[in-house]
Amino acid sequence: MILKTKNLKKHYTQSEYVVKALDGVDIDIKKGEFVSIVGKSGSGKSTLLHMLGGLDNQTSGEVIIDNTPLSQMTTDEMAIYRRRNIGFVFQSYNLIPTLNIYENVTLPLELDGITVDEKYIDSVLKMLGIEEKRYNLPSQLSGGQQQRVAIARALASKPLIILADEPTGNLDSHTSQEVIGLLKLTSQEYNQTIVMITHNAEIAQMADRIIHIEDGLVVS
Amino acid sequence: MIKNNNQKIMKKMIKNSLLNHKARSLMTIFAIILTCIMLTSVFTISMSMLKSMEHTTAMQVGSSAHGGFKFLTEDQVDELKDHHLIKSYGVSTVIGLIEDKRLIRRSIEIRTMDSNYMKDSFVEVEGSFPQNRDEIILDTMTLNLLDLPHELNQEVTLSMSIGNKPVTESFEIVGIYESNIYSHTSYMITSDEFKNSFVGDEIGPNMLGANNLAVSFVSKYNIKSKLLTIINDYGYTEEEINSGVNWAYVSDITSIQPNDLFAYVLMIVMLMLSGYLIIYNIYLISINKDINHYGLLKTIGATQKQLKQLIYGQALRLYIVSLPIGLLLGYIIGILLVPIILNTLNILTVKTSAHYSIFIFAALLTGVTVFISCRKPAKIASKVSPLEAVRSVDTNYKYSRKNKKRKSGNKLHLMAWTNLFRVRKKAVLVILSLTLSLLILSSVLISVENFDPEEFLSGVIGSDYLIGNAEYFTYRNDGGTIPDSFLDEISDIGVEVHSFTMFEHLIEVTDELRDKIVVNDMAEDQSSSFDRDYIKIESYGIDAFILNRLNDYVVKGDIPKVLKVNQIIVDSRFFASDGFAHAPYEIGDSIEFNNQSYEIVAFVDNIPLYLYDQSFTQYSIQAFTMEESSSDAMTLMVNGDLEGIKDDLLKKYPKLVIKSRYDYIKHLEGYIRMVKVVGYTLSGILAAIGVLNFINMTSTSIIIRKREFAIMASIGMTGKQLSKMLYFEGLYVIMLSLGLMSILSIPISFLIAGRLILSHAMTMILLSLCYIIIISLIPRFSYKIMSNESIVERLSVVE
């Protein structure tokens, strides 16, 4: 098991109410698996993904990645762990506007002080079809292209896991298919695990396995 | 339209907004206070300057009353004094003059005065007012001339001229007042009983029994017409009643030069601008930040007017809180600076003003600054479209430039550099304001460094000691000389003595000279009627040492090594009918006086004060001739050491003043300290503005980039790395400012000193270190506050 949660709970206090975003989630994801998480908005799927990536602290329970429990790490240790082991792809791409495509993609490596494997980066850019755009700024790219850059960035450090939060939410259906195809292709190429949130049933079907979440609980 | 009552909720929202953004509110308060301080102190200084100048003129005139009537009978006084225009009045009756051998150097009028008149005439009596016939008040200068101690209840016998009769009587001094050194006249104030024994119903010869009525009105404007109204209201004509306006109140706002007025207005505008920049920045940024909030308010139905009201309401409340502090501090700084500034302008009496208009104008202009500052932000907030607002969090920080063909822009220090110039206008503004403060400090240090006390002193004192009659150093030089015994005494010590003697002669005005005077005279209307037969020449007898001193001030011709007996050097300044003109002579012309003819060899100008007598009289020429004898010297220039016997000499010759170079140096040190204080205060205020702008820029840019930082954190940037990047951003700002300052300092150094001065570099480096510390602390602090939220919360700002 590469990724595991044990009775994971996340409760928020909103004014006087306690919102139970996650209320005891247990999932197991194998290495190399492509899993989509589906559920209505407010079901807790985004919260789950954030917890898996260590972006948020759980109320109770545990997230274990590659036999390492995340709760024991400090914020900075978590950041370092993240840049080495987890790649994020967000709905709104989240590229740094002042950096060009190449710099955006290699930023996680730069932050880690690792020498860039030019060959690898070249092959990733090529596979995603954005090698021509490497010196462009994000503002000059289309949405689909920006999302491919985000995927390239997620792949740059050869992470164990890629966490994708509605990666196709801002894309048209044709581009969506294409982007997910690429995501799947690269993960197979580099033997990576993908956990993806989506609303889109068609996109969800592209995964090996689908996890349904409702009211903070895994229903199937 | 139905008026709905939403004031209560508006008030609540304004209050909430202020309390929820404490840091912003505090910074705005600080900015408003700074603006208010600067404006108040400038107004305090200018009002005090006007008042001091007015007071100095009034001292010279000898009265602070607005105007007066002269040569009145007692009946006329009773009539005029009750006019409704007159706010206060004082009466004085002229009795006669002192004509005493001991007091020949000063004109002393015998008068009675009521307490109002005394107050107006700067007569502050110590002791009591004369009641009996033989009781009088005298001033300190008269007592000095009489060789009497400044003590009450002593007897003095004086010879007088009353009417046209000589009178000699003994009096008891019951009161003493401090002489007005600006005035040429002293008063001997007597009792009414004394007056009544001489004065009859009519005005006698030599103004015996003539009454002066000094009056003051509610305001100092239009005095002339008010005086005339009073005269006319009682059925008199201008010719029958002699009236006059006090010169001190003649000059008013209309007599200010347009250039000075422009400079003044420019300064006020600059001050308002610096305040505007901070407040504007704070509001603009905060509105950009809260744009979602305003969009939301609009979605739920807030009108444009209400959004504007929300912003103005906040500004107004902060303004009200800041105002008293700003006014108070500004006033304190103002009155502390007044003496320094007046000193540099050679205004001798210092009067600070607390006129209400200072505070009204300062408050008003600060208010205008605040209002203008939030006008554009208010407009932006009120015009925000609800849809757009929800989306555009970081519109201000969108980055779209040319493609960059580089691969290492993602290094921390390079990212910092790009970030710095994302909002170019703001970065430039912050850098400029920091540069300005550093530059002003540097200029102050350069001018202090460049100040050469020796050079400055050569304009004040030409030798180690300058000795003269006490009054020589005042406006009123009575021509007193230095006693020969004193000369003998210091000659015995073996110091080098150079005497400076003055002779007054008359020069006959030939037709040729008359034409030249007419041409040279600036006042055209009077020059055509120049009808004097003689003009005065003040000829100073000097020796070779002083001759050598004059060399520095030659404007035309040459001073020979040895000035022959028939050669003369002339001061090119000539006090004509209405100010200074050029002396009506050329090089080579000859001047005849004292039965001798002198050839003009040189003209000098701007000679230092120790080389001439300051009592200018109209149509007089100042000139220098050779004189070897030291007798009847007015001043002495002594080189050598007198410190040991200085005190003894002063005790022995109480009327002499000994000014030493040493005293001047001590005085100068104080002066330099003052220059430093003023300079440092100024640079301090500017530095505060610079730092405020910097805090403003960094903290808001951190808040605005909150989401971007969250992205970086999500892909693995640690807090340490983020702080480092922010630190680089601050470092670049200070480095750019320092660089700009260093480059600009070079021309400024040449401008101020004429050479490159680097001795203050160490101070500047230390100061820069302080800046760097501040700069490394601010981003860390702002980041700490921000990182209280989890990455998810920060990421979801938009989603």
Interface residues (C-beta under 8 A of the other chain):
Chain A: H50 G53 L55 D56 N57 T75 D76 A79 I80 R82 R83 R84 G87 F88 F90 Q91 S92 N94 L95 I96 P97 T98 L99 N100 Y102 E103 N104 T106 L107 P108 E110 L111 D112 Y135 N136 L137 S139 Q140 R153 S157
Chain B: Y397 K398 Y399 S400 R401 N403 K404 K405 R406 K407 S408 G409 N410 K411 M415 T418 N419 R422 E708 I711 M712 A713 S714 I715 G716 M717 T718 G719 K720 Q721 S787 S790 I791 V792 L795 V798 E799
